[in-house]
Amino acid sequence: MATDVRIKEQLPELTRRIVETYQDVPTIHYLGHCPLPNYESIIAACEDLKEILYPGYRRRENLHLGNVTYHVGDLVDGLHDKLTTQIGRALRHSVAARQAAADQGIDTLEIPEAARHCTEEADFEALGQAKAVEFLERIPDVRRVLATDVQAAFDGDPAVRTLDEIIFCYPGLEAVTIHRLAHLLHRLQVPLIPRMMAEWAHARTGIDIHPGATIGDHFFIDHGTGVVIGETCEIGSRVKLYQGVTLGAVSFQTDGDGNLVRGTKRHPTIEDRVVIYANATVLGGATRIGHDSVIGSNVWLTRSIDPHTTVVLEKPKLRMRGDAPEPEADWQI
């Protein structure tokens, strides 16, 4: 059946009603303002960064020590330009958003210290370049830490055969790679972009790590799906998490007006060499898991424990029903 042209004549009126909502509901559009960071450019930068961090595993094949310098130099040059523009946009947006909030009598948005005195577009471009270079200067250090994460996965998973398998296949390493880059930008007080990177990795891997979380070396997330690590979480060295682990907040404090209190420590501290098994939940900014401890599967924990402590659920039971006699077994998690 052919398209009914009379029905299409209704579309201009529909368009008018949609555009009306841009005035009625102004909080979820971004029209007539300075440019935001471009999502596709940020993701392209992430892919370029992974190409630098793990050369030979990604897009470019046949790399060797004779040609890798040219390849990496080309990537670094392009990243300089991409990040300069995108970081400049993020800083400019931060100031504009803060001013818009002030105009509405809202004082909840923060401006990075480095951007407080930027008032002209040239300032943001220059500041974006400075931040981009400072970020790129630290890539060698990021590679050294990621090498410990790859080794931790190899040492912690008997199913893996080679380090190459981890770099190609493990979602935990993918999530941690992006986190270490996003965390570096977070520490450099770059707004918005670290969260864009973190949520891209979250969508790809099912692992949700806030860029503010601090994570030590030799970190391994096994399987990974459903892991959540909050903004103010502090994780030591040689920590291992399994799927479904949540390192979250007990509750959210509010001020006298009922607004959320921001900038406080809400998430737990996990000391060195801790293992947390599947679907365990550890909550609270005052909660500290002592070093060399083990948290069993499905444990719900909201208080600190001493080093060398094992926490498990006590004797859950598995019950089966059918034609055969009903066996009953005690299971120790």
C-alpha positions in Angstrom: 0.0 0.0 0.0 1.3 3.4 -0.9 2.1 6.1 1.7 -0.9 8.2 2.6 0.1 11.8 1.9 -2.7 13.1 4.0 -1.2 11.5 7.1 2.2 13.1 6.3 0.5 16.5 6.3 0.1 16.1 10.1 3.9 16.0 10.6 4.5 19.8 10.6 2.0 20.2 13.5 3.7 17.3 15.3 7.1 19.1 14.8 5.6 22.3 16.2 4.4 20.5 19.4 7.8 18.9 19.9 9.6 22.2 19.6 7.2 23.8 22.1 8.5 21.3 24.7 12.0 22.8 24.3 10.6 25.9 26.0 8.3 24.1 28.4 10.9 21.5 29.5 14.3 23.4 29.1 16.3 21.2 31.4 17.0 18.4 28.9 18.1 20.3 25.8 21.3 22.1 24.9 20.4 24.8 22.3 22.2 28.0 21.6 25.2 27.4 23.9 28.9 26.9 23.6 29.9 23.5 22.0 29.9 20.5 24.2 32.6 17.8 24.0 31.9 15.6 21.0 31.0 12.0 22.0 32.4 10.5 18.8 35.7 12.4 19.2 36.1 11.2 22.8 35.5 7.6 21.8 37.9 7.9 18.8 40.5 9.3 21.3 39.9 6.2 23.5 40.5 3.9 20.6 43.7 5.8 19.7 44.9 5.6 23.3 44.3 1.8 23.4 46.3 1.5 20.2 49.2 3.3 22.0 48.8 1.3 25.2 48.6 -2.1 23.4 50.4 -1.7 20.1 50.0 -4.6 17.7 46.8 -5.9 19.2 44.3 -3.5 17.7 44.0 -1.8 14.3 47.6 -1.7 12.9 49.3 -5.0 12.2 52.9 -5.8 11.3 54.3 -3.4 13.8 57.9 -3.8 15.0 60.5 -1.7 16.7 61.6 -0.3 13.3 58.3 1.3 12.5 56.4 1.7 15.8 57.9 5.1 16.5 56.3 6.6 13.4 52.9 4.9 14.1 52.8 6.1 17.8 54.1 9.6 16.8 51.2 9.9 14.4 48.7 8.8 17.0 50.1 11.2 19.6 50.0 14.1 17.2 46.4 13.4 16.5 45.5 12.9 20.1 47.1 16.3 21.0 44.7 18.0 18.6 41.6 16.0 19.5 42.1 16.4 23.3 43.1 20.0 23.1 39.8 20.8 21.4 37.6 18.5 23.5 39.2 19.4 26.9 38.9 23.1 26.0 35.2 22.6 25.2 34.6 20.7 28.5 36.3 23.5 30.5 34.3 26.2 28.7 31.1 24.3 29.3 31.9 23.9 33.0 32.2 27.7 33.4 29.1 28.3 31.3 27.0 25.8 33.3 28.2 27.3 36.5 27.2 30.7 35.4 23.8 29.5 34.2 23.2 27.9 37.6 24.2 31.1 39.4 21.7 33.0 37.3 19.0 30.7 38.5 20.2 31.0 42.1 21.7 27.5 42.2 25.1 27.0 43.7 25.8 23.3 43.4 28.0 23.1 40.3 31.7 23.1 40.7 34.3 24.8 38.3 37.7 23.2 38.1 40.2 25.4 39.9 42.2 25.8 36.7 39.2 27.2 34.8 38.0 29.7 37.3 39.8 32.7 35.7 39.2 31.7 32.1 36.9 34.2 30.4 37.9 34.2 26.7 37.8 31.4 24.2 41.5 31.6 23.6 42.1 30.9 27.3 40.1 27.6 27.1 42.0 26.5 24.0 45.3 27.2 25.7 44.2 25.5 28.9 42.9 22.5 26.9 46.3 22.2 25.2 48.1 22.3 28.5 45.9 19.6 30.0 46.2 17.5 26.9 50.0 17.5 27.0 50.1 16.9 30.7 47.8 13.9 30.2 49.8 12.5 27.3 53.0 12.9 29.3 51.7 10.3 31.8 50.9 7.6 29.3 54.2 5.7 29.9 53.3 5.5 33.6 49.8 4.2 32.7 51.3 1.5 30.5 53.5 0.3 33.4 50.5 0.0 35.7 48.4 -1.7 33.1 51.1 -4.3 32.6 50.6 -5.2 36.3 46.9 -5.5 35.7 47.5 -7.9 32.8 49.8 -10.0 35.0 47.3 -10.0 37.8 44.7 -11.5 35.5 47.1 -14.2 34.3 48.1 -15.0 37.9 44.5 -15.0 39.1 42.7 -17.0 36.4 43.7 -20.6 35.6 41.5 -20.6 32.5 43.8 -18.2 30.7 46.7 -19.5 28.6 48.6 -16.4 27.5 48.9 -12.6 28.2 47.7 -12.0 24.7 44.4 -13.8 25.5 43.8 -11.3 28.4 44.5 -8.2 26.2 42.3 -9.5 23.4 39.4 -10.9 25.4 39.0 -9.8 29.0 36.3 -7.2 29.7 37.9 -6.5 33.1 41.0 -5.3 31.5 39.1 -3.2 29.0 37.2 -1.5 31.8 40.3 -1.0 33.9 42.2 0.4 30.9 39.6 3.1 30.3 39.3 3.8 34.0 43.0 4.5 34.4 42.9 7.0 31.6 39.6 8.6 32.8 41.0 8.7 36.4 44.0 10.6 35.1 41.9 13.2 33.4 39.7 13.4 36.6 42.9 14.1 38.6 43.8 16.8 36.1 40.4 18.4 36.9 39.0 17.9 33.4 35.2 17.9 33.7 32.6 15.7 31.9 35.1 13.8 29.6 36.1 11.3 32.2 32.4 10.4 32.8 31.8 10.0 29.1 34.8 7.6 28.9 33.6 5.6 32.0 30.1 5.2 30.7 31.3 4.1 27.3 33.4 1.4 29.0 30.4 0.6 31.2 28.2 0.0 28.1 30.8 -2.2 26.5 31.7 -4.3 29.5 28.9 -4.2 32.1 31.5 -2.9 34.6 30.7 0.5 36.1 33.8 2.3 37.6 33.5 6.0 38.5 36.6 7.9 37.2 37.0 9.3 40.7 37.8 5.9 42.2 41.4 5.3 43.2 42.7 1.8 42.3 46.2 0.4 43.0 48.3 -1.8 40.8 47.8 -5.5 40.0 44.0 -5.1 39.9 41.9 -7.9 38.5 38.2 -8.0 37.8 37.3 -11.6 36.9 34.3 -12.1 34.6 33.2 -8.6 35.6 29.5 -8.2 34.6 27.6 -6.1 37.1 30.6 -4.8 39.1 30.0 -1.3 40.5 32.8 0.9 42.0 31.8 4.2 43.4 33.4 7.6 43.1 35.1 7.8 46.4 36.2 4.2 46.6 39.9 3.6 47.5 41.3 0.2 46.4 44.8 -1.0 47.3 47.2 -3.2 45.4 46.6 -6.8 44.3 42.9 -6.7 44.8 40.6 -9.2 43.0 36.9 -8.7 42.4 34.4 -11.1 40.9 31.2 -10.4 39.0 28.4 -8.6 40.6 30.4 -6.9 43.4 29.2 -3.5 44.5 31.4 -1.1 46.3 28.8 1.6 47.1 27.3 4.0 49.5 25.0 3.2 52.5 22.9 6.3 52.0 23.1 9.8 50.7 23.3 12.7 53.2 21.1 15.8 52.5 21.4 19.4 53.7 18.7 21.5 55.4 17.0 22.0 52.1 16.9 18.4 51.2 19.7 18.6 48.6 22.3 15.9 48.3 25.6 16.7 50.1 28.4 16.2 47.6 32.1 15.9 48.0 32.1 13.5 51.0 33.6 10.0 51.2 30.6 7.7 50.6 32.3 4.5 49.4 34.5 1.9 51.1 38.3 1.5 51.3 39.6 -1.9 50.3 43.2 -2.5 51.5 45.9 -4.6 49.7 45.4 -8.2 48.7 41.7 -8.4 49.3 39.5 -10.9 47.4 35.8 -10.2 47.1 33.6 -12.9 45.6 30.6 -12.8 43.3 27.6 -10.6 44.2 29.1 -9.3 47.5 28.1 -5.8 48.5 30.4 -3.5 50.6 28.9 -0.2 51.5 29.8 3.1 53.3 32.6 5.7 53.3 33.7 4.6 56.8 33.9 0.9 55.9 37.4 -0.4 55.6 38.2 -4.0 54.5 41.6 -4.9 56.1 44.4 -6.2 54.0 44.6 -9.9 53.1 40.9 -10.4 53.8 38.3 -12.5 51.9 34.7 -11.5 51.4 32.5 -14.4 50.4 29.8 -14.5 47.8 26.5 -12.7 48.5 27.8 -11.1 51.7 26.3 -7.7 52.6 28.8 -5.7 54.6 28.4 -2.2 56.1 31.1 -2.1 58.7 34.9 -2.4 58.8 36.7 -5.7 59.3 40.3 -6.3 60.5 43.1 -7.6 58.3 43.3 -11.3 57.6 39.5 -11.8 58.1 37.2 -14.1 56.1 33.5 -13.2 56.0 31.0 -15.7 54.7 27.3 -16.4 54.9 26.5 -19.1 57.4 25.1 -22.4 56.1 22.6 -21.4 53.4 20.6 -24.5 52.3 19.8 -25.9 48.8 16.5 -27.8 48.6 15.4 -29.9 45.6 11.9 -31.2 44.9 10.8 -33.9 42.5 9.7 -37.5 42.2 12.9 -38.7 43.9 13.4 -38.4 47.6 14.2 -34.8 48.5 17.9 -34.5 49.3 18.9 -31.6 51.5 22.4 -30.2 51.5 24.1 -27.5 53.5 26.2 -25.2 51.4 29.0 -23.1 52.8 29.7 -20.0 50.7 
